[in-house]
Amino acid sequence: MSEPGNPFEGLPMFGDLARMFSRQGPVNWDVARQTASWLATDGQPEPNVDPLERIRLEELVRVADLHVSAVTGLSTSIAGGILSILPVSRGDWALHSLEAYRPFLERLATSLSTAGDDDEDDPADVAAKLMGDLGKMLGPVLLGMQSGFMLGHLSRRALGQYDLPLPRRPADQLLIVPANLDAFAEEWSLAGDDLRLWICLQEVTLHAVLGRPHVRARLADLINEYVSRFEVDPEALEMSLGNIDPTDAAGLQKVLGNPETLLGAMRSPGQQETLTRIETLTAVISGYVDHVMDTTGRGLIGSYGQITEALRRRRVEASDGDRFAARLLGLELGRGQYERGANFIRGVVERAGDDGLARLWITERELPTTAEVDAPGLWLARIDLPD
């Protein structure tokens, strides 16, 4: 599917600007949903997912569940139910995921809406700081559109729900996007069923790791801390916005459709320490998942090597939506971080075998520090010490 030249052209919400601007709250979720749906579908109706697709995927996820549980020793149920799979269209993936991302986006919006409250020299609220007299009117719309921009673009290439390792509310249902799987399989000349089983194995493994309450809580806390540390730079954002006319739909589309309008103005040096801790945890998670995939997948999937090469190349080739989401949420992993995680897992296995590796997710105490990820022996020595 080709990217639209102007993805916001023709959005129905621009037909009623007064109603759009009257919405209350730090994020205009109506705008977010409409933007996400429009970008995900190119503004066109989507066919329903073939019911046979769900039957096929349910069979594959049961195979994946059995093997991942046996290798990891982790429960793949995080809500006390039976793990199931839900094949969805791109538009449905965008709307489901918008709700999953919502707590982090609301934390960002709330943080921005209260930034500067303690500034005695400037009692103006953050919206006024950001965009002058237009702030209160445009702020929720800006965040709503850019939230929708992010999820809409992510939906166009997402294969499952954990393309970004974002912790979600506990639920035992995994999202899969068959249209994107088929497009990727065709692009790389891959066997469709092999690719589906590969993705099921990866999604189940990530679900099991992120389902550990202390892992999910640690990562969620770090992401919330990261988004809470964006800083307001009124001059930079004023330059981005210029003298726009809120009644000029074309002008608004151009400005609000650019993620740099938000991030270029507000990302702060103070986020670096938190970003380092996010990268540490996500690198270890990715290295562990890759290890489990190699352990289980080689014996189950005939074209495992070909699929693995294609998908691991894909994850370091970011799209616009990937880059926006990664910068917004601190999940900006590159080749170096993936290799770092793989080296840590390899080092643990070489020193202590799979039994040593199995200790990784027992409690929060066993989560590696930044220094330990680069020195697996230090991690093993520390977790052997008595409490």
N, C-alpha and C positions, 0 to 999 in steps of 0.2 A: 504494500500500500504506500503510495507516495505521500509526502508531507504536504499539506495545503500551503499555498503561497501566503495567504493571510488567514490563519486558523480562526480568527474571530469575526470575519466578515459574515454577515447574515445571522449572527446570534440573535434569537428572538428576544432576549432580555433587553437588548438595546432599543426595542420599540417602546419601552415604557421607562425612561430614565428616572422619572420622579418616584415611581414605585420602588425602583431598585435602590435609590439613595435613601429612601425612608426606612429601610430595614434597620432594626436595632441590633446591638451586640458587637463584639470585637471582630467577628468574621461574618460576612454575609454568606450563609450556607446555601441559600437559593442560587446565588451567583456561582458559587463553587460547584454545585451539582450540575448546573446548566453548562458551564464551561467544560467541566470534565466530560460530560456526555457528548457534547458537540465535537470536542477534539478526538475522543475515542472512536467515534463513528463517522467522522467527516460529515456530520449532519444528516446522515442517511439512516433509514430503518435497518436494523440488523436481523438476520434470520435467527430463529431459536436454535439452540444447540440440539443436535440429533439425540434423542433418548438413548439410542444404542451406544453413544459415546460414554454416557455415565455408566452403563453396564460394563463396558470394556475397562474403563478406568477403575471401577470398584474392584474388579478382579485383580488388576495390577497393584492397587494400593494394598490389598490384603497380602499379596506376595511380598511387597516392600516392607510392610509392617512386621511380618514374621521374621524376615532376615535382619532388619535393623534392630529389632528387640533382642534377637539372639546375639548379635555382635556387640551391641552397646550395653546391654543390661539395663537400659533406660525404659521407662514407661513412655509409650507414644500417646497416651491419653492424658490431656492436661485439664480436662473438665469432668473427668469421671465417667465419660461415655465411651462409645466405640468409634474409632477413627473412621471417617467417611470422606468422600471426595465430591466436590461440586464443580462440574464443568460449566463455565460461564462464557458469555460473549465479552468483547472488549469493553462495551459500555457498562455491563453489569460488574465487571472487575473494577472499573474505575469508581463506581458508586459504592461497592462493598469496601474498597480500600480507602476511599475518602473517609468513611466512618472509622476505619481502623487507625488512620493517621490523625483523626480529629483531636484526640486529647493533646497531642504534641503541638498541633497547629493552634489550638486554643491557648495552650501555655505560652506560645510565642506571642500571640495577639494580646493576651493579658499582661505579659511582661512589658510589651511596648506601650500599652495603654496606661501603665503605672510608672513607667520610667520618668525620672525627673520630678516626681512628686515631692521629694525632699530637697529640691534645689531652691534655696531661699531667694536667689537672685533672679529666678525666672519661674514664677508660679504658673505659667501657661501649661496646659496639659500636653501630653505627648503628641496628640493628633495635630494640635496647632503648631507644635515644633516641627513636625514632619512636613506639613503641607499648608501652613498658614491658615487662612480662613476656610480653605477647602478641606482641611484635615478631617473634621468630624464626619463630613459627608462622604469623602472618598476612602478613608482608612479601611473600613470594613469591606468595601467593594474591592479595593486593591488586594487585600489579603484573601478575599474570596476568589477573585479571578486567578490569582497566582497559585492558590491551592488547587483550583480546578485545572489550571495549566499543567501543573506538575503531575497530577494523577491521570489526566487525559493522555499526556505524552507517555507516561509509564505504561499505560494500558496497551499501547500499540506494539510493545515488544515483550511484555511480561509473559512468562511461561507458567509460573505458579504464583503463590502469594508471598513467597520469601525471596524474590529476586533481590530485594534489599532486606537484610536480616533485622527487620523491625519487629519488636515484640508487640503482639496483638492481644486483645482481650481473650481470656481463656475460652476456647471453643475447640471441638474435636472434628472440625470440617476444614478441608483444604480446598482452596480455589485453584483450578487449572483452566487455561485459556486454549482450547483446541485450535482455534483459528491461527493463533500465533505459533503453536507447535507445528501445524501443517505447513505454514509459511517457512519456518526455520528448517524443517525436514526437507522441503523442496529445494531451498537455497543451497543446502549442504549435501544433498543427495543421501539423506539418512533414512533408515527404516522407521516408519511411523510408530510401530508398536515398541520397538527398542527405545526410541526417544521417550515415549510415554513412561516406560518402566524406569528409565534413568531419572526422569524428573520426579516420579513418585518416590524413588529411593532418596533423592536429595531433599524433597519437601518433608518426608517423614522424619528424616534425620534432623533437619533443622527444627522441626516441630518438637521433637523429643528434647533437644538441647534447650531451646527457648522455653519449653514447657516446664523446666526446672524452676520452681518459684524464685529462688535466689538469683538465678541467671537472668530471668525475665525482669526481676525488680532492679538488679544492678544496671542492666542496659537501659531500661526505661528511665531510671533516675539520672543516668549520665546524659541521655538525650534531652531530658527536660532541663537539666542544668545547662547544657549547651545552648538550647534555644532561648533560655532565659537570659543569656548573657549577650545577646545582640544589643548593640548600642545605637542610640538615635543620633544621626548626623544630619541636622536639618538643612545645612547648606548643600550637602551632596544631593539629597533628595530633591531639594528645590531646583537644582540645576537639571535633574532628570525630568522633572515634571514641567518646568518652564511655565509659560503663561497659558495653560490649557483651558479650554472652555468646557465645563461639565456638560453642556448641551450638545457638544460636538462628538457624535458617536464614533466617527472615524478616528479622531484624535485620541479618544479614550482607548480605543482598541489598540492603537499603536503603542501607547505608553504602558497600559496595564498588561499587555501581552508580552512584555519584556521582563524576564525574571531579574535582570540586573537592576531594574528600578528598585526592587526590594533589597536584594542582597548586596549590591554594590554600595549602597548607602549605609548599611547597618552592621555588617560583620565586623567583629572587634578582635583586637589582639588578645584580650582577656579570655577568649574561648580556647586558646591553644592548649592549655594544660588539660582541660576537659576533653578536647579532641584527641590528645595523646592517649588518654585512658580508654576512650571509645575505640580507637584503633587497636589498642592492645587486646581488648576483649573480643572484638569482631575478627581480628586476625587469628586468634586462637580458635574461635568457633569455626571459621572457614577452613583452617588447617585440619581440625578434627573431622569436619564433615567430609572433606576430600579423602581423608584416611579411611573413613567408614565406607565411602563410595567405592574406593579402590578394593577394599576387602570384600565387599558384598557384590559389587557390580561385575567384576571380571568373570565370575562363575555363572552369572545369570544372563548377561547380555552379550550376544555374539559380536556386536559391533561396538562394544564398550569403549575401546581405545579411540575409534574414530569420533564417536559422539563426545567423549570427554575432551578431546583436543578442540573440537568445534565450540563447545560450550565454555571452556575455560579461556578461549580467545575472545569469545563474545563478551564475557563479563568485564574485561578491561577495555572494551571499546564502547565508551559511554555515549548515549544519545543526549539530546537537550534535556529531556525529562530526567534522565539519570543524573546528569550533572547538577541540575537544580535541586533535586531531592537530596543528593549527597551533601551538597553544601548547606542546605537548609537544616538538615537533621544530623550532620556530623558523620555521615556514613560514607565518606569519600575514600573508599579503598582502591588502591592501585596495585600494579603488579608487585611492587616492593612489599606491600603489606601482606599480600597473599603468600609470597615466598617466605616471609618472616614467620607466618603462622605454620606453614608446612615444615619449616626447619625446626620449630619448637616441637611439634608433634613427632617428627622423625627422631629428634634427640631424646625425647622421653621414651619412645619405644625401644631405641637402641640400648638405653641404660636400664630400663625396668620392664620392658615388654608390654604387652597389652594389659596385663594386670595393673601395672603402674599407671598406664593411661586411663584406666577405668576409674581412677581416683579423682580425675579432673573435675567432675561435676558433683561430688558428694555434698559439699556444703560451700558456703561463701568463702570459708577459710582457704579452700583449695584453689580458688581462682588465682591465676598467676599475676604477679606485678609486672610492670613495664620492664624492669631490669631482668626478671626471671624469664620472660619470653625470649630474650637473647642469650640466656644461659640456663638451659633446662636442668642441668645438674643442681643449680641453686634452688630451683623449685622443688625438686625431689628431696633435697636436703632439708628444706624448711618444713615440708609437710610431714617429714618423718620425726620432727621434733615434737616432744610432748607439749600439750597445751599449757 
